[in-house]
């Protein structure tokens, strides 16, 4: 039996990342040359080459500046989902701020697409134990699924011990929302993140492949993510703390070749399609 996994892209530029927030002020974002448009098209061409579809979690700030890119992504057969507006960490926002930004971004994407946007992913996976109130905001805003919970311990995100497979949850306020948590595998007694991004660049490819194969061997799908800036070794270097620089730039020149290996080794489709195959979402909702 073929298991299809969710391939996802968080559509943001290098100067949007949370690790650089102390080095690049949001008010200065517009002064930086956009690289996200070209990098996203490189990914689109790569996905065409391998015949796969993906989910693109789009930052509202990006959609506002390059709406044509959003239409192109959808026109090339991919799912558009929401990544918020300004890439602020959810637990640093008030519920009202989060609600306003989330609805603003969702409405913009829907205006561009003339289709409903059903999925959401928080900046830096920042729905944590102290910000689970955000799940109610998402349900009330009309989202069907979320992919923000990382079931690991980390300095910026994570809910250790959280469910590690897609499931239907009851939010703190009693709403229903489907969660597709970021993927982890077990090595010895440890739960190790293998969902992509910086982990994909940090580990040898064999480690990532082993972890993802472990998930599929258990007849479960995984979810994989990366950012357009991760295939851009020529991006400007930001003067930030050494650990932030390490996380951002480590093995960035190896990401695209590794991504090619990943696309050859596993089967991929959109997040919505995976959740539909699992019976967790109603396909009819995608266009309704």
N, C-alpha and C positions, 0 to 999 in steps of 0.2 A: 504494500500500500504506500502510495506516495504521500508524504507529509509536506504540505506547503507552509512556509514560514512567512512572517510579516517583515517586509523590508521597508524601513522608514528613514526619512531625511528631515532633519530639523533645519528649516530654511532661515538662516541668519548669517550675518557677516562676521568676520574675525573680530571686529571692534564691538560686537554686541555681547561677547561672552562674559559671564558673571565674574570670572577670575580676573578680568581686566577692568572691573568697575571702578577700582580706585585709581586707575591710570588714565582712563578715558571717560570723561564726563558725558552723560547722555546729551547734554546741550551742545556737544561738539560732534555728535555723530554725523550730522549733515556735511561737515567739513572733510570727511574722509571719502575717498573714491570708492564707489561700490564695486566689490569683486564678486558678490554673491550671484549676480546674474550670469556671468560667464561660467563660474564654477558649477552652478546648477545645470547649465546646459551641457557641460561636460558629463555630468552624471546622467542626464537624460539620454545623451548619445550612447553612453555605456550600457544603460538599461535596455535601450533599443537593440544594441548589439547582442545582448544575452536573452532578449525576448521576455523580460520580466516587467511587472508593474509594481509600483511602490506607493506608499503613503507619504506625502510631503506635509509636515507640520509647519505651517507658514507663519512667521512673525508678522503681525499687523503692520509694523513700521516698514517692513520690506514691501508688503503688498501695496501700501499706500504710494510708494515711490516707483515701483515697477509692476503695475497691474497686468501689463501684457505678459509678463513672465508667468503669472498665476494661470492665466488663460491658456498659455502654451503647455504648462505642466498637465493641466486637465485634458487638453486637446490631444495630448500624446498618450492618453489612456491611464493616467494615474489619479489616485485619490488625493483631494485637498482636505487637510484638517487644520486645526487652529493651534498656534503656539503662543497665544497671548499677543499683547501689543508691544511692550517696551522691555521685555526680557528681565523684568524685576522678579526677584525671588518672592514666591507667594507669601512666605512667613514674615516677610518684611513689609507687606502691604496690609492695609485694613480691609475688612470684607467689602466695604463700599468701593475702595479703590480697585480691588481685584474685580469686582462685578462690572464696574464701568469699563475697564480696559478689556475684559474678556468679551463683553457684549459688543463693544466697539469693533474689535477685531473680527468677531464672528459675522457681524452684519456687513462689514466691508468685503470679506471673502464671499459671502453669499450674493452681494450686489454684483461682484465681478463675475461670478460663475452662473448666477441665476439658478442655483441649486442649493439645497440645504447642506450645511457643514455639520457632521455628526460626531467628529472626534476631536479630542483636545489632549495636549501635552504641556505641562508646566515648564517654565524656564528652569533649567538645571534640576529637573525632577523634584521641585521644591514643595510638593505636597507631602508633608511629613506628619508625625504624630501631633504636632502643635498647629498644623494648618489643615486638618481634615475638614474643617468647615467649608473649605473651597469646593469640596465634592458636592455639597448642596447647591452652591452657586452654579456649578456646571450643570447639574440636573435641571435646575430651575430655568437656566438659559436655553435648554433644549438639546444639550449634547446627549448622545446615546452611550458613548464610551469615553473612557479616559485611559491614558497610558503615561502616568506620572509617578507611580509608586515603584520605588526600587527597593526590593526586600533585602537590603544589606545595611551594614553600618558604615557611615561615611561622615566626613566633617561638614559637608554641605547639604546632604540629602539622605534619604533612606528611612525605611521603617523595618528594622530587623525583626525577623519572624513573621512578616506579612506573607500572605498567600503568594506563591511563586508561579502560578498558572492562571490563565484567563478565567474569570469568574464573574458572576452577577452579585453585586454587593448592595447592601442597604446602607445608605449614607447616614451620617449622624442625625440628620433631620427626617429620616424615614423615606427618602426617595430611593428609586432604583437606578443603578448605573452599572454598566459593565466596565470592569477593569482589566486591562492587559498589562500586567506588571513587566518591568524590564527583566530580561532573562538572566538566570543564574544557574550554575551547575555545581555539583558536589565533588570535591576532590578531598579524599580522606574524610575528615569530619567537618570540613569547612565549606560554606556556601560561597562561591566565587562568582563575581559578576562577569558575564561573557557576552553582554548584549551589544558591544561595539564601542564606538567613540574612542576615548583615550585608552580603554582597556584593549581594544583591537590593535592599537599602535604599540602598547607597552608589552603585551605578551608576544612570544613567538607565535606565528600563525598556527603551528601544530597544537598549541594549548587551546586557542580559541576553537579550532575545528573539533578537538576532542570533547570540549564542553558542549558544543552545539550538537554534536552527534549523540552525546549522552541523552540530551533532551529528546531528540527524535527517536532514539532507540526505545524510549519509554512511551512512544506513540503520542508525544506532545509536540506542539509547534513552539518555536521560539520567536522572539521579536528582536530585530537587529536595527541599530541606529547609527547614523553618522551625520556630519555637517558638511556643507559644501566647502568650507575653508580647510577641511582636513585633507583635501586632495590638491591643495594650493601651496606648494613649497616656496613660491616666490612672494607670498604675502608679506607686507611690512612687519618688522619685528617691533613688538611693544615693550617698552621699558617697565617691567613689573617685577614683583617678587620672584625669586629664583624658582620656587616650587610651582607658581602659576605658569611661568615660562616653560618649565619642564613638562607639565601636564599638557600644555597647548602645542608645543613644538616637537615633542619627542616622536621620533620616527615618522614625521609627517611626510617625508619623501617616500616612505614605504606603503602608505595607506592605499593608494590607487592600485598598485600591483597586487596587494593582498586582497583588495576588494574584488579584483578579477578572479582570483582563486576561489573566494567565497561564493561568487555567483556561479562558478563552474561546479562547486562541490555540493550545493544545496538548491532546493526549489523554493521560489519566492513568489509572493503576490502581495496585495494590499492588506492592511490591517483589517479593513471591513470584510474582505473576502474570507480571511482566516476566521474571524469571529462568526461570520455567517455559516461557514462549514461546521463550526462547533455548535451551532444552534443557539448562540448567545444574542444574536441580533437578527432582525427581520429584514431580508434583502429588499422587500418592498419599501422600507423606510428610506432607502438610499436616495430615492427620487421623489419622496413625498413629504 
